[in-house]
Every structure is written in C-alpha cells, then in structure tokens.
C-alpha cells in the first residue's frame, strides 16, 4: 500500500508576540498623542509661565529612570539568549534583574513626584499633563514587571520550549526604553 507523506508542521502563530506588538503600537499612539498635547500646551503658553517656578525636577532621579530602561534592555536580551540555549539559571537571574530594574524605575518616578509636589490641578495645563504622561509611563512599567513575572513563572515552571513569551517580553521592554526616552526628553529635559 502506498501512503501519503505526512503533512508539514503548521507554522508557528506567535500570538503573544503579535499581541505584544499591537499593545506597544496602541501605547505608543497614546503617549505620542499626550506628548503632542504637551508641546501644544507649552507653545500656547507663549510668554506666560508654562512650568510653575517653584517646580524643581530632580535630574539624578530622572536620569536614573532613563538609564534603568536601557539596562533592562540589556538584561532582557540576556534572558532571551539564555532561554534559547536552555540555561534556566541565567534566564531566571535575568528575569529577576529586569523586575528589579523596573522597580527601580518606579521608585525613581515616585521620588520625582514627591520632590515636585505639584497639585494635580494648577493654573496651567502643566500640572495635569505632567501627571498624565508620567503616570501613564508608570502604569506601562508596572505592566512590564507583571509581564516579566508571568514570563518567569512560565519558563521556570517548566515551559522551556515556549520562548515566545520571553521574545514578546523583550519586545515590550525595548518599547518601554524607546517610550521612556521620549517622555524623559519631553517632560524632564525640554520641560
């Protein structure tokens, strides 16, 4: 009897990676629109005061946030590299470091909010836009930490063949680094 050859294996769908990319695109549009509004409000202020004079932004903390975003990119690439080689220990350490760097970012942002001590509603749009943009980035970093925690549980729990979650996590942290650079430059550098 003649038998047909087996059908080829279906191509991987990569739903997690595609879903992460779509989420990153939506978040980029949100923060991009908020940044455009920031510039519009700042330009409309003209000769009047845009940023309240009493506001002094601690630059060390803001630069720390910016640097930790790029350190997280290096660590998440190490996670993907280790996972592809089946090295569970280095993957776990890398994921732990990524989560710690995310917490350092959140800590720096909380410090900035405490030092700035602006009311949410002020005389200009600066106050509300400051908290809206930095708060959105804060929430996105929290999402990144939770995503890293899920990736850690999945990989360390035994799903070592499924590296799509870690690849999606890497994409998300690269996106966070780019987004953090845009927010850092807009809100903290150009003010």
C-alpha positions as CSV (number, residue, x, y, z in Angstrom):
1,X,0.0,0.0,0.0
2,X,1.1,3.5,-0.8
3,X,0.9,6.1,2.0
4,X,1.0,9.8,1.6
5,X,3.8,11.6,3.3
6,X,2.9,13.4,6.5
7,X,1.8,17.0,6.2
8,X,4.3,19.6,7.1
9,X,4.1,21.1,10.6
10,X,2.0,24.2,10.8
11,X,3.9,27.5,11.0
12,X,4.1,29.0,14.5
13,X,1.4,31.6,15.0
14,X,3.3,33.8,17.5
15,X,0.1,35.2,19.1
16,X,1.9,36.5,22.1
17,X,4.5,38.4,20.1
18,X,1.8,39.8,17.7
19,X,-0.4,40.8,20.7
20,X,2.6,42.5,22.4
21,X,3.4,44.4,19.2
22,X,-0.2,45.6,18.9
23,X,-0.3,46.7,22.5
24,X,3.0,48.5,22.0
25,X,1.6,50.3,19.0
26,X,-1.5,51.3,20.9
27,X,0.5,52.6,23.9
28,X,2.9,54.4,21.5
29,X,0.0,56.2,19.9
30,X,-1.4,57.1,23.4
31,X,1.8,58.5,24.7
32,X,2.6,60.1,21.3
33,X,-0.7,62.0,21.4
34,X,-0.1,63.0,25.0
35,X,3.4,64.3,24.1
36,X,1.9,66.2,21.2
37,X,-0.6,67.8,23.6
38,X,2.3,68.6,25.9
39,X,4.1,70.5,23.1
40,X,0.9,72.2,22.1
41,X,0.1,73.5,25.6
42,X,3.6,74.6,26.0
43,X,3.6,76.5,22.8
44,X,0.2,78.1,23.5
45,X,1.6,79.3,26.9
46,X,3.6,81.8,24.8
47,X,5.2,84.4,27.1
48,X,3.2,83.3,30.2
49,X,4.6,80.8,32.6
50,X,4.3,77.2,31.4
51,X,6.1,75.4,34.2
52,X,5.5,76.8,37.7
53,X,8.6,78.5,39.0
54,X,8.7,76.6,42.3
55,X,8.9,73.2,40.4
56,X,12.4,71.8,40.5
57,X,12.7,68.4,38.9
58,X,15.4,66.2,40.4
59,X,17.6,65.4,37.4
60,X,19.5,62.5,39.0
61,X,16.3,60.5,39.6
62,X,15.0,61.3,36.0
63,X,18.4,60.2,34.5
64,X,18.3,57.1,36.7
65,X,14.9,56.2,35.2
66,X,16.3,56.7,31.7
67,X,19.4,54.6,32.4
68,X,17.5,51.7,34.0
69,X,15.3,51.4,30.9
70,X,18.4,50.7,28.8
71,X,19.9,48.4,31.4
72,X,16.6,46.4,31.3
73,X,17.0,46.1,27.5
74,X,20.5,44.5,28.0
75,X,19.2,42.2,30.7
76,X,16.1,41.1,28.7
77,X,18.3,40.3,25.7
78,X,20.4,38.1,28.1
79,X,17.1,36.4,29.1
80,X,16.3,35.6,25.5
81,X,19.8,34.4,24.8
82,X,19.8,32.2,27.9
83,X,16.4,30.8,27.1
84,X,17.4,29.8,23.6
85,X,20.3,27.9,25.0
86,X,18.2,26.2,27.7
87,X,20.0,27.9,30.6
88,X,17.3,28.1,33.2
89,X,19.5,29.7,35.9
90,X,20.7,32.6,33.8
91,X,17.2,33.1,32.5
92,X,15.8,33.3,36.0
93,X,18.5,35.6,37.1
94,X,18.0,37.9,34.1
95,X,14.2,38.0,34.7
96,X,14.8,38.9,38.3
97,X,17.2,41.7,37.4
98,X,14.7,43.0,34.8
99,X,12.0,43.1,37.5
100,X,14.4,44.8,40.0
101,X,15.2,47.4,37.3
102,X,11.5,48.0,36.7
103,X,11.0,48.5,40.4
104,X,14.0,51.0,40.5
105,X,12.3,52.9,37.7
106,X,9.0,53.1,39.7
107,X,10.9,54.1,42.8
108,X,12.7,56.9,40.9
109,X,9.3,58.1,39.5
110,X,7.7,58.1,42.9
111,X,10.7,60.1,44.2
112,X,10.2,62.7,41.4
113,X,6.5,63.0,42.2
114,X,7.3,63.5,45.9
115,X,10.0,66.2,45.2
116,X,8.0,68.0,42.6
117,X,4.9,68.1,44.9
118,X,2.6,69.6,42.4
119,X,-1.2,69.6,42.8
120,X,-2.9,67.8,40.0
121,X,-4.9,70.8,39.1
122,X,-3.0,74.0,38.7
123,X,-3.0,77.4,37.0
124,X,-1.7,75.9,33.7
125,X,-2.0,72.6,32.0
126,X,1.5,71.7,33.1
127,X,0.3,70.0,36.3
128,X,-2.2,67.7,34.8
129,X,-0.1,66.9,31.7
130,X,2.9,66.2,33.9
131,X,1.0,63.6,36.0
132,X,-0.9,62.2,32.9
133,X,2.3,61.5,30.9
134,X,4.5,60.3,33.8
135,X,1.6,58.3,35.3
136,X,0.9,56.6,32.0
137,X,4.6,55.6,31.8
138,X,4.4,54.4,35.4
139,X,1.5,52.1,34.6
140,X,3.3,50.8,31.5
141,X,6.3,49.9,33.6
142,X,4.1,48.1,36.1
143,X,2.6,46.1,33.2
144,X,6.2,45.3,32.1
145,X,7.0,44.0,35.6
146,X,3.9,41.9,35.7
147,X,4.7,40.6,32.2
148,X,8.2,39.6,33.4
149,X,6.7,37.9,36.4
150,X,4.4,35.9,34.1
151,X,7.3,35.0,31.8
152,X,9.3,33.9,34.8
153,X,6.6,31.6,36.1
154,X,6.0,30.1,32.7
155,X,9.7,29.5,31.9
156,X,10.9,28.5,35.4
157,X,7.7,26.4,35.8
158,X,8.8,24.1,33.0
159,X,7.7,25.6,29.7
160,X,11.2,25.9,28.4
161,X,10.3,25.1,24.8
162,X,7.9,28.0,24.6
163,X,10.2,31.0,24.3
164,X,7.6,33.2,22.6
165,X,6.6,34.8,25.9
166,X,10.2,35.8,26.5
167,X,10.5,37.2,23.0
168,X,7.3,39.2,23.5
169,X,8.7,40.4,26.8
170,X,11.9,41.5,25.1
171,X,9.9,43.5,22.5
172,X,7.9,45.1,25.3
173,X,11.0,46.3,27.3
174,X,12.6,47.6,24.1
175,X,9.4,49.6,23.5
176,X,9.5,50.8,27.1
177,X,13.1,52.0,26.6
178,X,12.1,54.0,23.5
179,X,9.0,55.4,25.2
180,X,10.9,56.3,28.3
181,X,13.4,58.2,26.1
182,X,10.6,60.2,24.5
183,X,9.0,61.0,27.9
184,X,12.3,61.7,29.5
185,X,13.3,64.2,26.8
186,X,9.9,65.8,26.6
187,X,9.0,66.2,30.2
188,X,12.3,66.3,32.0
189,X,14.8,67.7,29.6
190,X,13.0,70.3,27.5
191,X,10.4,70.9,30.2
